Amino acid sequence: MKTLRCIVLEDEEPAQNLIKNYLSRIQSIELLQVFDNAIEASNFLAHQVVDLIITDISMPHLSGLDFIRMLSPSPHIIIMTAHADYALESYDLDVIDYLKKPISFDRFQKSIEKVQRLYSFTDNEDKHASSETMVYVKEGSKMIKVNFNDIIYVEGLRDYIKIITDADRPIVTHITMKKMVEILPAQSFMRVHKSYIIATDKITSIDSSNSLIELKNNIMIPMGQNYKETLMSKIKPIN
């Protein structure tokens, strides 16, 4: 099993100690650092790769949700908080789990196991993903073949996605956006908004002033502010 490299964002010392204790009891977790604010965590992530972030929401300087929005690409996220009000908003950010304090060890362990299963699936099924040219997705009772070269964009619909190709109709399947990002080859696809992944070779123009991307067939896709810098860094105009 893959050892998950983990950081924790929590500004209260008792909660820090509890999380460290819980993580020490779980195999295949390497706790790299505990931070009491998101600014220091962001500086750390500029130089380090992590697999999992466990974060509170209420923190000084920058909230946990705003911190998550800044991440591109985003590691897997587990939220631990005393507030229940942000659960719906957090799932729009593709968090793995939302834990309301106080949290038992058993409940915490189940969250970590979710992340471990995702990495186990990736290791066993997708280790040659960069050489794959297609994937089968389930729509109702059918298994539908989707060639990566045919995809124009993918739109997130909470726990479902809609795959748009040159075919007459879209394909709707029960996969999260986060999982689809992992499946699609990174050299050919990019997440440009919390709800959109695009095929970069289908881009026809980018209007950075209005944060719009035009794809083939005159399709207009919004460009999320948190993804704009990454996209623009890959576009190198000759003048």
Disulfide bonds with the S-S distance in Angstrom:
none
